[in-house]
Amino acid sequence: MLERLVENWLDSASERSYQRCFCQMLTGQGFHIVHSTEHTPLEFGKDVIAVSPDGKLVGYQLKGHPDGTLKPRDFDSIRGQLEQLATLAVAIAGFEGRVPEECYLVTNGDIDEAVYHQIQLLNASLVQRGHPPGKIRTITRGQLLDWAQSLGLSLWPSEMQDFGNLVKLLNCSGDEMFPVQIFDPLLRNTLNFEGELKSAELSRRVTSAGVMTAVALHSFSRQRNHVAEITAWTMFATYSIAACEKNGIDYSKHCSEAVLSARDSIYDLLGLLCEEASERRVMFEGDPYSEFAFYRPRLLLISALMAVYWIWSQGSTWTRPHHKALVEKLIPQALPPRWLWGEGAIPSFLTYIWFRKMVAPSDGNDMIVAKVLAALLRNKLGDDGEPLASPYYDAEEVAQHQYRELLGCPDPFEGDSFEGHSYSCESLLMCLVRSDLKMVCQELWPDFTKIGHERVVPDQAWQFGLYRTGDAATNETKMYPPMMRWSELQEICQESMAIDVPAALKADPGLLLLFVNLFPFRATFSAVRFLHREFDEKTAV
Amino acid sequence: MRVARADQSQSSSAVQLLSSTMEIKFDEIPELTLQKTMAKFDEMILDMVRQQTGFALERIGEEIPDSQSVDAKGKTLDAELMLQVLETLQMEFHSDGQPHQLHVFGGLFTAERQKAIDEQFQNDPDLQIRLDEVIAKKREEWRAREACRKLVG
């Protein structure tokens, strides 16, 4: 049954969506991916470049022929790219001047006999130009399915419930929020969080989870739902890191390749999101009659994701240099009114502010943080409207609560209350303390000490990367003393070890920043202090 | 769950499993009606509520410091005891100076006794003056506490 699911997926996958799975399968075979991109002008026929376990530089040109055969007429347009792939040196740091020693034309369909003949002719002409015989080879549907079988499927959980969850994901229309609660058990079971793993087994399971992620995203990839794809690949990365840390396995040796490959996928998806958003005059999606409830949360999330894209790119290089200007134009200079839909919006807000501080440093940015903290404190003390929902509720649930009578749906907040306590006020105050805004903090202090400050601390750091920790975490409520010395508060705010965050996630602050934007309840005081140090202080222009 | 209070005191508590059962015997089935079935559900729900309430009160009892406790010593609730309670408790006020509503719970606070106490205060001007004085004192204490909410140094 699972085999049929994978066949169905491969037979209808676009070149873009199976490329990510292909990279995961390469890393599962010990390859080191040095380049994986989706159609930049500089790729010169090389979709993927990897170093094989025996040190060879290998180039791959991926083509999508879902449910079909590569015919001679298709090959005419590919020939030039294949020649470039086989003959042009790569321009990748560390590999400058090297020409791939092996090249592959990869298709998720079959290849016509006549095309094989043309490839032989091309190889013969390459031999005449001094290249080794048989330089261009092929990987087709059958081989991809064999890889998926041996590297992925064999380790997928076989319980009926897991199978049902995978089917549920495949049956999604693809234009909705990614159902993380369905994907979570699939990843947990594939990575065997209930048991213990040795390093070799973990590596195999990580590859298997990578294949599963690509398959599970099928409906979302077809709809070009970039945010859903970013969410799933981020989960794959943080769950893989969690599995490594849980089992005490060397991350750099056994897992980092797969996570880096997922990170490349995320980076490309952020680029695609940038292009799509840039083409829109108004960033609406779906039914315009329900946009009043979702437009502002979406605008904030897109701004935050674009800020993450900008921060990642500035930290290395812009794969698509023209995107820098697009991103800077996309992110508004001021957030729209009523953007604060719940405490779940705070990580996106902070990401936005850190971006603004980098591109347009001004004291005004800190004052916006102060205004937001003041408003949130008033709200939590019951002086300003209904208390905002905790970060455990997303924008969709908040809308359901607000319009429950109209919608005739159950109240997602039933049994919960948000007055008098907050998950994010400590982090906002910390930003002001580190900016040395003592007078502003003194003004806010009385209200700040009246509410309980909530933190959820996982029992083990590896659990931080998961969607839910269950009982394996402690809820902490901290009430600050009415009177405190500024120096004491500074000391609390300066701490930034983030001991409850996995080491591999701390080593990649950009990924951590993305993770807390997608899973706002993980933007704990501890994590935000760490992120603030990384993005508000060090990199400030 | 861990709580770190403003006075620097801390307490931790673990999750406790509460459970209740509902039983329908085979012999009962022929005579069972919707009402009888619902009565069984109600019984189970009440049992859970009792357990949860008992659990919550037990935890509150463990955490309340002696300085905030009054021992009724077997007496029934009257105006004198109520004044003693108000004297002892730390009271909170709204920004307009009105006290937060006092929530009472337990066998001591029957509706009948509360009505009797209201009448005692209404009919005895001395008691009413003492009540006003206690509230005024508590309001001042609250104002002093609020004035201490400062970030200093």
Interface residues (C-beta under 8 A of the other chain):
Chain A: K438 C441 Q442 W445 P446 T449 K450 D471 T474 N475 E476 T477 K478 M479 Y480 P481 P482 M483 M484 R485 W486 S487 L489
Chain B: M1 R2 V3 A4 R5 A6 D7 Q8 S12 V15 R145 E146 C148 R149 K150 L151 V152 G153
